[in-house]
Amino acid sequence: MTEMAKRYIRIVDAMNYRIGRVMMYGIFVMMAILLWSSVSKTFFVPSLWTLEVAQFAMVAYYMLGGPYSIQMGSNVRMDLLYGDWSPHRKAQVDAMTVLFLIVYLIFLLWGGWESLMYSFSYGGERSSSVWRPYLWPIKSIMVLGIFLMLLQAISEFFKDVLRIKGHDMGEKV
């Protein structure tokens, strides 16, 4: 069981690390979109698509970068007591609290999947804006991001259980 958990951790962490490193550059994509929006409004005819594309880029940035953030320990944590605890105690508390995250992500994934299927079955659900883009691409990215976040949360659970058992998984930040 231990080796299987370690293998799962290696695979999921490596995948989310690579995706996260690529998504770091998404901020530049958003900056370019918003820069074009400003330039087009100032010098040309305002673009209809820039606001929604910037929102879609932001969703992709956060949803696909979220698992990387969890992996790096960059997520927000209430540090009132946590900072003074030993790594073993942190792992015990994290192993319990990550279960709530996993349950939440399962429900979120289920709802996202239902929304994505609705988008396809509706005959190509579109935004209600003037530009009217299809919504299935961004919903697909959201479902993928939630799924990757669920995989990373399970990886973090396995890391915490292994820490509790005395395996050196590196101290959680």
C-alpha positions as CSV (number, residue, x, y, z in Angstrom):
1,M,0.0,0.0,0.0
2,T,2.8,2.4,0.9
3,E,4.6,2.0,-2.4
4,M,1.3,2.4,-4.3
5,A,0.6,5.6,-2.5
6,K,4.1,6.9,-3.1
7,R,3.8,6.1,-6.8
8,Y,0.4,7.8,-7.0
9,I,1.9,10.9,-5.3
10,R,4.9,11.0,-7.7
11,I,2.6,10.7,-10.8
12,V,0.0,13.3,-9.7
13,D,2.5,15.7,-8.3
14,A,4.7,15.6,-11.4
15,M,1.6,16.1,-13.7
16,N,0.2,19.0,-11.6
17,Y,3.7,20.5,-11.2
18,R,4.1,20.7,-15.0
19,I,0.7,22.0,-15.6
20,G,1.1,24.6,-12.9
21,R,4.4,25.8,-14.2
22,V,2.9,26.3,-17.7
23,M,-0.2,28.1,-16.2
24,M,2.1,30.5,-14.4
25,Y,2.5,32.2,-17.7
26,G,-1.3,32.6,-18.0
27,I,-0.9,36.0,-16.3
28,F,0.8,37.3,-19.4
29,V,-2.0,36.0,-21.6
30,M,-4.5,37.9,-19.4
31,M,-2.3,41.0,-19.5
32,A,-2.1,40.9,-23.3
33,I,-5.9,40.5,-23.6
34,L,-6.6,43.4,-21.3
35,L,-3.9,45.5,-23.0
36,W,-5.6,44.9,-26.3
37,S,-8.9,45.9,-24.7
38,S,-7.5,49.2,-23.6
39,V,-5.7,49.9,-26.9
40,S,-8.8,49.0,-29.0
41,K,-11.1,51.2,-26.8
42,T,-8.7,54.1,-27.0
43,F,-7.6,54.0,-30.7
44,F,-10.0,51.7,-32.5
45,V,-13.5,50.3,-32.2
46,P,-14.0,48.6,-28.8
47,S,-13.7,44.8,-29.1
48,L,-16.8,42.8,-28.0
49,W,-14.8,39.8,-27.0
50,T,-12.0,41.0,-24.7
51,L,-13.9,41.1,-21.4
52,E,-15.2,37.5,-21.7
53,V,-11.9,36.1,-23.1
54,A,-10.1,37.8,-20.1
55,Q,-12.6,36.1,-17.7
56,F,-12.2,32.8,-19.4
57,A,-8.4,33.1,-19.2
58,M,-8.7,34.0,-15.5
59,V,-10.8,30.9,-14.9
60,A,-8.3,28.7,-16.7
61,Y,-5.4,30.3,-14.8
62,Y,-7.0,29.7,-11.4
63,M,-8.6,26.3,-12.1
64,L,-5.5,24.7,-13.7
65,G,-3.1,26.5,-11.3
66,G,-5.0,25.5,-8.2
67,P,-3.6,22.0,-7.8
68,Y,0.0,23.4,-8.2
69,S,-0.8,25.9,-5.4
70,I,-2.0,23.2,-3.1
71,Q,1.1,21.1,-3.9
72,M,3.4,24.0,-3.1
73,G,1.6,24.8,0.1
74,S,0.7,28.2,-1.2
75,N,-3.0,27.9,-0.3
76,V,-4.3,30.1,2.5
77,R,-4.2,28.6,5.9
78,M,-5.3,29.9,9.3
79,D,-2.0,30.0,11.2
80,L,-3.2,30.9,14.7
81,L,-2.1,27.5,16.2
82,Y,-0.9,25.6,13.1
83,G,2.5,27.3,12.9
84,D,3.6,26.1,16.3
85,W,2.7,22.5,15.8
86,S,5.1,19.7,15.0
87,P,5.1,18.2,11.5
88,H,3.5,15.0,12.9
89,R,0.6,17.0,14.5
90,K,0.2,19.1,11.3
91,A,-0.1,15.9,9.3
92,Q,-2.7,14.5,11.6
93,V,-4.9,17.7,11.4
94,D,-4.3,18.0,7.6
95,A,-5.3,14.4,7.0
96,M,-8.6,15.1,8.7
97,T,-9.3,18.5,7.1
98,V,-8.3,17.4,3.6
99,L,-11.1,14.9,3.7
100,F,-13.6,17.8,3.8
101,L,-11.8,19.3,0.7
102,I,-12.1,15.9,-1.1
103,V,-15.8,15.7,-0.3
104,Y,-16.4,19.3,-1.5
105,L,-14.4,18.6,-4.7
106,I,-16.4,15.5,-5.4
107,F,-19.7,17.5,-5.2
108,L,-18.1,20.3,-7.2
109,L,-16.9,17.9,-9.9
110,W,-20.4,16.3,-10.1
111,G,-22.0,19.7,-10.5
112,G,-19.5,20.8,-13.0
113,W,-19.9,17.6,-15.0
114,E,-23.7,18.0,-15.0
115,S,-23.3,21.6,-16.2
116,L,-20.9,20.6,-19.0
117,M,-23.3,17.8,-20.1
118,Y,-26.1,20.4,-20.1
119,S,-24.0,22.7,-22.2
120,F,-23.5,19.9,-24.8
121,S,-27.1,18.6,-24.7
122,Y,-28.6,22.1,-25.1
123,G,-27.2,22.2,-28.6
124,G,-24.2,24.4,-27.8
125,E,-25.0,26.6,-24.8
126,R,-23.8,30.1,-25.4
127,S,-23.2,33.2,-23.3
128,S,-25.9,35.8,-23.1
129,S,-23.4,38.6,-24.1
130,V,-23.3,40.3,-27.4
131,W,-20.4,38.2,-28.5
132,R,-22.2,34.9,-27.5
133,P,-19.2,32.5,-27.3
134,Y,-19.9,28.8,-26.7
135,L,-19.5,27.9,-23.0
136,W,-18.5,24.2,-23.3
137,P,-14.8,25.0,-23.7
138,I,-14.5,26.9,-20.5
139,K,-16.7,24.5,-18.7
140,S,-14.5,21.7,-19.9
141,I,-11.5,23.5,-18.5
142,M,-13.3,24.0,-15.2
143,V,-14.1,20.3,-14.9
144,L,-10.5,19.4,-15.7
145,G,-9.2,21.8,-13.1
146,I,-11.6,20.4,-10.5
147,F,-10.6,16.9,-11.3
148,L,-6.9,17.7,-11.1
149,M,-7.5,19.5,-7.8
150,L,-9.3,16.4,-6.5
151,L,-6.3,14.2,-7.6
152,Q,-3.9,16.6,-5.8
153,A,-6.1,16.6,-2.6
154,I,-5.9,12.8,-2.6
155,S,-2.2,13.1,-3.1
156,E,-1.9,15.4,-0.1
157,F,-4.0,13.0,2.0
158,F,-1.7,10.2,1.1
159,K,1.3,12.4,2.0
160,D,-0.2,13.2,5.4
161,V,-1.0,9.6,6.1
162,L,2.6,8.6,5.2
163,R,3.9,11.4,7.5
164,I,1.8,10.1,10.3
165,K,3.2,6.6,9.8
166,G,6.8,8.1,10.0
167,H,7.7,8.2,6.3
168,D,9.8,11.2,5.3
169,M,7.6,13.1,2.8
170,G,9.3,16.5,3.4
171,E,7.8,18.9,5.8
172,K,4.6,20.6,4.7
173,V,5.1,24.4,4.5
